[in-house]
Amino acid sequence: MSEPTLSKDPVTAPQRTRISCPGCGRNDYVSWPAGQDTFHWKCFNCHKQFELHRKRAH
Ligand SMILES: [Zn+2]
């Protein structure tokens, strides 16, 4: 299964990234800029805020 290739610059274009809430485990998709290692996110479910860390892809 292959996803459609993004035509935008992969370095700067926000990516739809699947995250899970460290507090309640809720999954969500966020627009996480590709060049950014952390993402400040507020959970819509438990209303806590987190500094999420990206896993290195390579
Ligand atoms: Zn939560």
N, CA, C, O and the ligand as a Tripos MOL2 file, in Angstrom:
@<TRIPOS>MOLECULE
protein
  233   231    59     0     0
PROTEIN
NO_CHARGES

@<TRIPOS>ATOM
      1 N           0.8430   -1.1940    0.0000 N.3       1 MET1
      2 CA          0.0000    0.0000    0.0000 C.3       1 MET1
      3 C           0.8740    1.2380    0.0000 C.2       1 MET1
      4 O           1.7100    1.4070    0.8880 O.2       1 MET1
      5 N           0.6940    2.0970   -0.9750 N.am      2 SER2
      6 CA          1.4800    3.3180   -1.0580 C.3       2 SER2
      7 C           0.5680    4.5280   -1.0480 C.2       2 SER2
      8 O          -0.4880    4.5430   -1.6800 O.2       2 SER2
      9 N           0.9990    5.5370   -0.3180 N.am      3 GLU3
     10 CA          0.2170    6.7570   -0.2590 C.3       3 GLU3
     11 C           0.5100    7.6270   -1.4820 C.2       3 GLU3
     12 O           1.5810    7.5280   -2.0790 O.2       3 GLU3
     13 N          -0.4330    8.4650   -1.8420 N.am      4 PRO4
     14 CA         -0.1800    9.3980   -2.9530 C.3       4 PRO4
     15 C           1.0050   10.2920   -2.6410 C.2       4 PRO4
     16 O           1.1250   10.8180   -1.5350 O.2       4 PRO4
     17 N           1.8530   10.4550   -3.5940 N.am      5 THR5
     18 CA          3.0510   11.2590   -3.3970 C.3       5 THR5
     19 C           2.6900   12.7350   -3.2720 C.2       5 THR5
     20 O           1.9530   13.2860   -4.0890 O.2       5 THR5
     21 N           3.2230   13.3470   -2.2430 N.am      6 LEU6
     22 CA          2.9720   14.7680   -2.0560 C.3       6 LEU6
     23 C           3.8210   15.5750   -3.0260 C.2       6 LEU6
     24 O           5.0210   15.3360   -3.1660 O.2       6 LEU6
     25 N           3.1940   16.5230   -3.6870 N.am      7 SER7
     26 CA          3.9210   17.3280   -4.6550 C.3       7 SER7
     27 C           4.6240   18.5040   -3.9930 C.2       7 SER7
     28 O           5.5220   19.1130   -4.5750 O.2       7 SER7
     29 N           4.2030   18.8190   -2.7630 N.am      8 LYS8
     30 CA          4.8390   19.9230   -2.0550 C.3       8 LYS8
     31 C           6.1890   19.4950   -1.4950 C.2       8 LYS8
     32 O           6.5020   18.3080   -1.4010 O.2       8 LYS8
     33 N           6.9640   20.4820   -1.1340 N.am      9 ASP9
     34 CA          8.2540   20.2210   -0.5240 C.3       9 ASP9
     35 C           8.0720   19.4060    0.7650 C.2       9 ASP9
     36 O           7.4260   19.8730    1.7030 O.2       9 ASP9
     37 N           8.6180   18.2330    0.8150 N.am     10 PRO10
     38 CA          8.4100   17.3660    1.9730 C.3      10 PRO10
     39 C           9.0920   17.8720    3.2370 C.2      10 PRO10
     40 O           8.7810   17.4200    4.3390 O.2      10 PRO10
     41 N          10.0190   18.8070    3.0790 N.am     11 VAL11
     42 CA         10.7520   19.3070    4.2340 C.3      11 VAL11
     43 C           9.9210   20.3140    5.0140 C.2      11 VAL11
     44 O           9.9720   20.3470    6.2430 O.2      11 VAL11
     45 N           9.1600   21.1330    4.3060 N.am     12 THR12
     46 CA          8.4610   22.2200    4.9670 C.3      12 THR12
     47 C           6.9520   22.0260    5.0270 C.2      12 THR12
     48 O           6.2760   22.6520    5.8440 O.2      12 THR12
     49 N           6.4280   21.1770    4.1800 N.am     13 ALA13
     50 CA          4.9890   21.0060    4.1470 C.3      13 ALA13
     51 C           4.5040   20.2630    5.3870 C.2      13 ALA13
     52 O           5.0950   19.2600    5.7860 O.2      13 ALA13
     53 N           3.4370   20.7530    5.9890 N.am     14 PRO14
     54 CA          2.8740   20.0350    7.1320 C.3      14 PRO14
     55 C           2.4300   18.6400    6.7160 C.2      14 PRO14
     56 O           1.8970   18.4410    5.6250 O.2      14 PRO14
     57 N           2.6540   17.6980    7.5860 N.am     15 GLN15
     58 CA          2.2560   16.3350    7.2910 C.3      15 GLN15
     59 C           1.1340   15.9280    8.2260 C.2      15 GLN15
     60 O           1.1240   16.2700    9.4090 O.2      15 GLN15
     61 N           0.2080   15.2050    7.6760 N.am     16 ARG16
     62 CA         -0.8240   14.6310    8.5270 C.3      16 ARG16
     63 C          -0.1990   13.5000    9.3270 C.2      16 ARG16
     64 O           0.1300   12.4390    8.7970 O.2      16 ARG16
     65 N          -0.0480   13.7580   10.6010 N.am     17 THR17
     66 CA          0.6360   12.8120   11.4560 C.3      17 THR17
     67 C          -0.3300   12.2490   12.4860 C.2      17 THR17
     68 O          -1.0780   12.9880   13.1260 O.2      17 THR17
     69 N          -0.3020   10.9570   12.6330 N.am     18 ARG18
     70 CA         -1.1760   10.3210   13.5970 C.3      18 ARG18
     71 C          -0.4850   10.2980   14.9470 C.2      18 ARG18
     72 O           0.6210    9.7770   15.0920 O.2      18 ARG18
     73 N          -1.1630   10.8740   15.9340 N.am     19 ILE19
     74 CA         -0.6080   10.9160   17.2810 C.3      19 ILE19
     75 C          -1.6000   10.2860   18.2480 C.2      19 ILE19
     76 O          -2.7830   10.1350   17.9400 O.2      19 ILE19
     77 N          -1.1030    9.9280   19.4090 N.am     20 SER20
     78 CA         -1.9910    9.4270   20.4530 C.3      20 SER20
     79 C          -1.7440   10.2200   21.7190 C.2      20 SER20
     80 O          -0.6020   10.5170   22.0680 O.2      20 SER20
     81 N          -2.8130   10.5590   22.3970 N.am     21 CYS21
     82 CA         -2.7210   11.3900   23.5870 C.3      21 CYS21
     83 C          -2.0180   10.6430   24.7170 C.2      21 CYS21
     84 O          -2.4310    9.5440   25.0860 O.2      21 CYS21
     85 N          -0.9330   11.2490   25.2800 N.am     22 PRO22
     86 CA         -0.2450   10.6120   26.4030 C.3      22 PRO22
     87 C          -1.1190   10.5180   27.6500 C.2      22 PRO22
     88 O          -0.8580    9.7170   28.5470 O.2      22 PRO22
     89 N          -2.1550   11.3440   27.6900 N.am     23 GLY23
     90 CA         -3.0050   11.3740   28.8740 C.3      23 GLY23
     91 C          -4.1240   10.3510   28.8310 C.2      23 GLY23
     92 O          -4.3360    9.6120   29.7920 O.2      23 GLY23
     93 N          -4.8390   10.3080   27.7170 N.am     24 CYS24
     94 CA         -6.0190    9.4560   27.6510 C.3      24 CYS24
     95 C          -5.9410    8.4280   26.5330 C.2      24 CYS24
     96 O          -6.8200    7.5740   26.4180 O.2      24 CYS24
     97 N          -4.8990    8.4980   25.7030 N.am     25 GLY25
     98 CA         -4.7180    7.4930   24.6660 C.3      25 GLY25
     99 C          -5.5340    7.7230   23.4170 C.2      25 GLY25
    100 O          -5.5520    6.8780   22.5210 O.2      25 GLY25
    101 N          -6.2070    8.8480   23.3440 N.am     26 ARG26
    102 CA         -7.0220    9.1650   22.1960 C.3      26 ARG26
    103 C          -6.1540    9.4080   20.9550 C.2      26 ARG26
    104 O          -5.1580   10.1270   21.0240 O.2      26 ARG26
    105 N          -6.5210    8.8290   19.8610 N.am     27 ASN27
    106 CA         -5.7890    9.0410   18.6160 C.3      27 ASN27
    107 C          -6.3630   10.2090   17.8460 C.2      27 ASN27
    108 O          -7.5720   10.4400   17.8440 O.2      27 ASN27
    109 N          -5.4710   10.9490   17.1850 N.am     28 ASP28
    110 CA         -5.9130   12.0660   16.3680 C.3      28 ASP28
    111 C          -4.8900   12.3060   15.2600 C.2      28 ASP28
    112 O          -3.7580   11.8260   15.3260 O.2      28 ASP28
    113 N          -5.3010   13.0430   14.2600 N.am     29 TYR29
    114 CA         -4.3870   13.4410   13.1910 C.3      29 TYR29
    115 C          -4.1380   14.9310   13.3000 C.2      29 TYR29
    116 O          -5.0700   15.7210   13.4520 O.2      29 TYR29
    117 N          -2.8620   15.3110   13.2180 N.am     30 VAL30
    118 CA         -2.4990   16.7120   13.3260 C.3      30 VAL30
    119 C          -1.6530   17.1140   12.1300 C.2      30 VAL30
    120 O          -1.0420   16.2660   11.4790 O.2      30 VAL30
    121 N          -1.6170   18.4110   11.8420 N.am     31 SER31
    122 CA         -0.7430   18.9280   10.7880 C.3      31 SER31
    123 C           0.5950   19.2850   11.4020 C.2      31 SER31
    124 O           0.8130   20.4130   11.8450 O.2      31 SER31
    125 N           1.4800   18.3170   11.4210 N.am     32 TRP32
    126 CA          2.7750   18.4520   12.0750 C.3      32 TRP32
    127 C           3.8070   18.8150   11.0260 C.2      32 TRP32
    128 O           4.0970   17.9990   10.1510 O.2      32 TRP32
    129 N           4.3800   20.0330   11.0860 N.am     33 PRO33
    130 CA          5.4010   20.4210   10.1040 C.3      33 PRO33
    131 C           6.5610   19.4320   10.0890 C.2      33 PRO33
    132 O           7.0710   19.0350   11.1360 O.2      33 PRO33
    133 N           6.9620   19.0460    8.8940 N.am     34 ALA34
    134 CA          7.9330   17.9680    8.7380 C.3      34 ALA34
    135 C           9.2860   18.2950    9.3670 C.2      34 ALA34
    136 O           9.9760   17.3970    9.8480 O.2      34 ALA34
    137 N           9.6650   19.5590    9.3690 N.am     35 GLY35
    138 CA         10.9680   19.9280    9.8800 C.3      35 GLY35
    139 C          10.9870   20.1880   11.3730 C.2      35 GLY35
    140 O          11.9900   20.6480   11.9190 O.2      35 GLY35
    141 N           9.8630   19.8890   12.0400 N.am     36 GLN36
    142 CA          9.7240   20.2360   13.4390 C.3      36 GLN36
    143 C           9.7610   18.9690   14.2920 C.2      36 GLN36
    144 O           9.0350   18.0110   14.0230 O.2      36 GLN36
    145 N          10.6020   18.9690   15.3130 N.am     37 ASP37
    146 CA         10.7700   17.7590   16.1170 C.3      37 ASP37
    147 C           9.7010   17.6300   17.1980 C.2      37 ASP37
    148 O           9.3710   16.5280   17.6370 O.2      37 ASP37
    149 N           9.1690   18.7740   17.6180 N.am     38 THR38
    150 CA          8.1540   18.7180   18.6550 C.3      38 THR38
    151 C           6.8910   19.4200   18.1790 C.2      38 THR38
    152 O           6.9230   20.2610   17.2800 O.2      38 THR38
    153 N           5.7920   19.0570   18.7970 N.am     39 PHE39
    154 CA          4.5250   19.6320   18.3940 C.3      39 PHE39
    155 C           3.6780   19.8540   19.6430 C.2      39 PHE39
    156 O           3.3940   18.9230   20.3970 O.2      39 PHE39
    157 N           3.2790   21.1180   19.8430 N.am     40 HIS40
    158 CA          2.4540   21.4320   21.0030 C.3      40 HIS40
    159 C           1.0070   21.1370   20.6640 C.2      40 HIS40
    160 O           0.4560   21.6660   19.6990 O.2      40 HIS40
    161 N           0.4170   20.3030   21.4570 N.am     41 TRP41
    162 CA         -0.9050   19.7950   21.1080 C.3      41 TRP41
    163 C          -1.8180   19.7720   22.3220 C.2      41 TRP41
    164 O          -1.4130   19.3680   23.4120 O.2      41 TRP41
    165 N          -3.0380   20.2050   22.1230 N.am     42 LYS42
    166 CA         -4.0300   20.1320   23.1750 C.3      42 LYS42
    167 C          -5.0540   19.0770   22.8010 C.2      42 LYS42
    168 O          -5.6390   19.1050   21.7180 O.2      42 LYS42
    169 N          -5.2540   18.1580   23.7120 N.am     43 CYS43
    170 CA         -6.1820   17.0720   23.4580 C.3      43 CYS43
    171 C          -7.6180   17.5650   23.5590 C.2      43 CYS43
    172 O          -8.0190   18.1920   24.5400 O.2      43 CYS43
    173 N          -8.3680   17.2670   22.5280 N.am     44 PHE44
    174 CA         -9.7750   17.6860   22.5260 C.3      44 PHE44
    175 C         -10.6190   16.8310   23.4400 C.2      44 PHE44
    176 O         -11.7550   17.1770   23.7620 O.2      44 PHE44
    177 N         -10.0580   15.7130   23.8540 N.am     45 ASN45
    178 CA        -10.8240   14.7690   24.6540 C.3      45 ASN45
    179 C         -10.6490   15.0200   26.1550 C.2      45 ASN45
    180 O         -11.6330   15.1500   26.8830 O.2      45 ASN45
    181 N          -9.4060   15.0870   26.6110 N.am     46 CYS46
    182 CA         -9.1590   15.2710   28.0440 C.3      46 CYS46
    183 C          -8.7000   16.6880   28.3560 C.2      46 CYS46
    184 O          -8.5250   17.0390   29.5240 O.2      46 CYS46
    185 N          -8.5000   17.5210   27.3100 N.am     47 HIS47
    186 CA         -8.1860   18.9380   27.4490 C.3      47 HIS47
    187 C          -6.8470   19.1970   28.1280 C.2      47 HIS47
    188 O          -6.6140   20.2870   28.6510 O.2      47 HIS47
    189 N          -5.9790   18.2130   28.1210 N.am     48 LYS48
    190 CA         -4.6170   18.4280   28.5930 C.3      48 LYS48
    191 C          -3.7440   18.8390   27.4210 C.2      48 LYS48
    192 O          -4.0640   18.5680   26.2640 O.2      48 LYS48
    193 N          -2.6250   19.5050   27.7390 N.am     49 GLN49
    194 CA         -1.7190   19.9310   26.6850 C.3      49 GLN49
    195 C          -0.3920   19.1980   26.8090 C.2      49 GLN49
    196 O           0.1020   18.9490   27.9080 O.2      49 GLN49
    197 N           0.1650   18.8650   25.6660 N.am     50 PHE50
    198 CA          1.3860   18.0770   25.6420 C.3      50 PHE50
    199 C           2.3730   18.6340   24.6320 C.2      50 PHE50
    200 O           1.9920   19.2680   23.6470 O.2      50 PHE50
    201 N           3.6490   18.3840   24.8960 N.am     51 GLU51
    202 CA          4.6960   18.6460   23.9180 C.3      51 GLU51
    203 C           5.0900   17.2950   23.3430 C.2      51 GLU51
    204 O           5.8380   16.5340   23.9570 O.2      51 GLU51
    205 N           4.5780   17.0110   22.1620 N.am     52 LEU52
    206 CA          4.8180   15.7140   21.5530 C.3      52 LEU52
    207 C           6.1570   15.7060   20.8280 C.2      52 LEU52
    208 O           6.5960   16.7200   20.2870 O.2      52 LEU52
    209 N           6.7870   14.5550   20.8290 N.am     53 HIS53
    210 CA          8.0880   14.4120   20.1740 C.3      53 HIS53
    211 C           7.9920   13.4350   19.0200 C.2      53 HIS53
    212 O           7.4440   12.3390   19.1430 O.2      53 HIS53
    213 N           8.5380   13.8620   17.9000 N.am     54 ARG54
    214 CA          8.4940   13.0340   16.7130 C.3      54 ARG54
    215 C           9.5000   11.8850   16.8190 C.2      54 ARG54
    216 O          10.6010   12.0390   17.3470 O.2      54 ARG54
    217 N           9.0900   10.7560   16.3090 N.am     55 LYS55
    218 CA         10.0390    9.6610   16.1680 C.3      55 LYS55
    219 C          10.8190    9.8470   14.8850 C.2      55 LYS55
    220 O          10.2500   10.1810   13.8460 O.2      55 LYS55
    221 N          12.0960    9.6340   14.9540 N.am     56 ARG56
    222 CA         12.9380    9.7230   13.7620 C.3      56 ARG56
    223 C          12.5680    8.6270   12.7800 C.2      56 ARG56
    224 O          12.5140    7.4470   13.1250 O.2      56 ARG56
    225 N          12.3180    9.0440   11.5570 N.am     57 ALA57
    226 CA         11.8290    8.0860   10.5580 C.3      57 ALA57
    227 C          12.9550    7.2400    9.9850 C.2      57 ALA57
    228 O          12.7120    6.1370    9.4940 O.2      57 ALA57
    229 N          14.1980    7.7490   10.0440 N.am     58 HIS58
    230 CA         15.2810    6.9950    9.4250 C.3      58 HIS58
    231 C          16.4110    6.7500   10.4220 C.2      58 HIS58
    232 O          17.4140    6.1260   10.0760 O.2      58 HIS58
    233 ZN         -6.2750   13.1720   26.0070 Zn       59 ZN59
@<TRIPOS>BOND
     1     1     2 1
     2     2     3 1
     3     3     4 2
     4     3     5 am
     5     5     6 1
     6     6     7 1
     7     7     8 2
     8     7     9 am
     9     9    10 1
    10    10    11 1
    11    11    12 2
    12    11    13 am
    13    13    14 1
    14    14    15 1
    15    15    16 2
    16    15    17 am
    17    17    18 1
    18    18    19 1
    19    19    20 2
    20    19    21 am
    21    21    22 1
    22    22    23 1
    23    23    24 2
    24    23    25 am
    25    25    26 1
    26    26    27 1
    27    27    28 2
    28    27    29 am
    29    29    30 1
    30    30    31 1
    31    31    32 2
    32    31    33 am
    33    33    34 1
    34    34    35 1
    35    35    36 2
    36    35    37 am
    37    37    38 1
    38    38    39 1
    39    39    40 2
    40    39    41 am
    41    41    42 1
    42    42    43 1
    43    43    44 2
    44    43    45 am
    45    45    46 1
    46    46    47 1
    47    47    48 2
    48    47    49 am
    49    49    50 1
    50    50    51 1
    51    51    52 2
    52    51    53 am
    53    53    54 1
    54    54    55 1
    55    55    56 2
    56    55    57 am
    57    57    58 1
    58    58    59 1
    59    59    60 2
    60    59    61 am
    61    61    62 1
    62    62    63 1
    63    63    64 2
    64    63    65 am
    65    65    66 1
    66    66    67 1
    67    67    68 2
    68    67    69 am
    69    69    70 1
    70    70    71 1
    71    71    72 2
    72    71    73 am
    73    73    74 1
    74    74    75 1
    75    75    76 2
    76    75    77 am
    77    77    78 1
    78    78    79 1
    79    79    80 2
    80    79    81 am
    81    81    82 1
    82    82    83 1
    83    83    84 2
    84    83    85 am
    85    85    86 1
    86    86    87 1
    87    87    88 2
    88    87    89 am
    89    89    90 1
    90    90    91 1
    91    91    92 2
    92    91    93 am
    93    93    94 1
    94    94    95 1
    95    95    96 2
    96    95    97 am
    97    97    98 1
    98    98    99 1
    99    99   100 2
   100    99   101 am
   101   101   102 1
   102   102   103 1
   103   103   104 2
   104   103   105 am
   105   105   106 1
   106   106   107 1
   107   107   108 2
   108   107   109 am
   109   109   110 1
   110   110   111 1
   111   111   112 2
   112   111   113 am
   113   113   114 1
   114   114   115 1
   115   115   116 2
   116   115   117 am
   117   117   118 1
   118   118   119 1
   119   119   120 2
   120   119   121 am
   121   121   122 1
   122   122   123 1
   123   123   124 2
   124   123   125 am
   125   125   126 1
   126   126   127 1
   127   127   128 2
   128   127   129 am
   129   129   130 1
   130   130   131 1
   131   131   132 2
   132   131   133 am
   133   133   134 1
   134   134   135 1
   135   135   136 2
   136   135   137 am
   137   137   138 1
   138   138   139 1
   139   139   140 2
   140   139   141 am
   141   141   142 1
   142   142   143 1
   143   143   144 2
   144   143   145 am
   145   145   146 1
   146   146   147 1
   147   147   148 2
   148   147   149 am
   149   149   150 1
   150   150   151 1
   151   151   152 2
   152   151   153 am
   153   153   154 1
   154   154   155 1
   155   155   156 2
   156   155   157 am
   157   157   158 1
   158   158   159 1
   159   159   160 2
   160   159   161 am
   161   161   162 1
   162   162   163 1
   163   163   164 2
   164   163   165 am
   165   165   166 1
   166   166   167 1
   167   167   168 2
   168   167   169 am
   169   169   170 1
   170   170   171 1
   171   171   172 2
   172   171   173 am
   173   173   174 1
   174   174   175 1
   175   175   176 2
   176   175   177 am
   177   177   178 1
   178   178   179 1
   179   179   180 2
   180   179   181 am
   181   181   182 1
   182   182   183 1
   183   183   184 2
   184   183   185 am
   185   185   186 1
   186   186   187 1
   187   187   188 2
   188   187   189 am
   189   189   190 1
   190   190   191 1
   191   191   192 2
   192   191   193 am
   193   193   194 1
   194   194   195 1
   195   195   196 2
   196   195   197 am
   197   197   198 1
   198   198   199 1
   199   199   200 2
   200   199   201 am
   201   201   202 1
   202   202   203 1
   203   203   204 2
   204   203   205 am
   205   205   206 1
   206   206   207 1
   207   207   208 2
   208   207   209 am
   209   209   210 1
   210   210   211 1
   211   211   212 2
   212   211   213 am
   213   213   214 1
   214   214   215 1
   215   215   216 2
   216   215   217 am
   217   217   218 1
   218   218   219 1
   219   219   220 2
   220   219   221 am
   221   221   222 1
   222   222   223 1
   223   223   224 2
   224   223   225 am
   225   225   226 1
   226   226   227 1
   227   227   228 2
   228   227   229 am
   229   229   230 1
   230   230   231 1
   231   231   232 2
@<TRIPOS>SUBSTRUCTURE
     1 MET1         2 RESIDUE 1 A MET
     2 SER2         6 RESIDUE 1 A SER
     3 GLU3        10 RESIDUE 1 A GLU
     4 PRO4        14 RESIDUE 1 A PRO
     5 THR5        18 RESIDUE 1 A THR
     6 LEU6        22 RESIDUE 1 A LEU
     7 SER7        26 RESIDUE 1 A SER
     8 LYS8        30 RESIDUE 1 A LYS
     9 ASP9        34 RESIDUE 1 A ASP
    10 PRO10       38 RESIDUE 1 A PRO
    11 VAL11       42 RESIDUE 1 A VAL
    12 THR12       46 RESIDUE 1 A THR
    13 ALA13       50 RESIDUE 1 A ALA
    14 PRO14       54 RESIDUE 1 A PRO
    15 GLN15       58 RESIDUE 1 A GLN
    16 ARG16       62 RESIDUE 1 A ARG
    17 THR17       66 RESIDUE 1 A THR
    18 ARG18       70 RESIDUE 1 A ARG
    19 ILE19       74 RESIDUE 1 A ILE
    20 SER20       78 RESIDUE 1 A SER
    21 CYS21       82 RESIDUE 1 A CYS
    22 PRO22       86 RESIDUE 1 A PRO
    23 GLY23       90 RESIDUE 1 A GLY
    24 CYS24       94 RESIDUE 1 A CYS
    25 GLY25       98 RESIDUE 1 A GLY
    26 ARG26      102 RESIDUE 1 A ARG
    27 ASN27      106 RESIDUE 1 A ASN
    28 ASP28      110 RESIDUE 1 A ASP
    29 TYR29      114 RESIDUE 1 A TYR
    30 VAL30      118 RESIDUE 1 A VAL
    31 SER31      122 RESIDUE 1 A SER
    32 TRP32      126 RESIDUE 1 A TRP
    33 PRO33      130 RESIDUE 1 A PRO
    34 ALA34      134 RESIDUE 1 A ALA
    35 GLY35      138 RESIDUE 1 A GLY
    36 GLN36      142 RESIDUE 1 A GLN
    37 ASP37      146 RESIDUE 1 A ASP
    38 THR38      150 RESIDUE 1 A THR
    39 PHE39      154 RESIDUE 1 A PHE
    40 HIS40      158 RESIDUE 1 A HIS
    41 TRP41      162 RESIDUE 1 A TRP
    42 LYS42      166 RESIDUE 1 A LYS
    43 CYS43      170 RESIDUE 1 A CYS
    44 PHE44      174 RESIDUE 1 A PHE
    45 ASN45      178 RESIDUE 1 A ASN
    46 CYS46      182 RESIDUE 1 A CYS
    47 HIS47      186 RESIDUE 1 A HIS
    48 LYS48      190 RESIDUE 1 A LYS
    49 GLN49      194 RESIDUE 1 A GLN
    50 PHE50      198 RESIDUE 1 A PHE
    51 GLU51      202 RESIDUE 1 A GLU
    52 LEU52      206 RESIDUE 1 A LEU
    53 HIS53      210 RESIDUE 1 A HIS
    54 ARG54      214 RESIDUE 1 A ARG
    55 LYS55      218 RESIDUE 1 A LYS
    56 ARG56      222 RESIDUE 1 A ARG
    57 ALA57      226 RESIDUE 1 A ALA
    58 HIS58      230 RESIDUE 1 A HIS
    59 ZN59       233 GROUP 0 **** ****
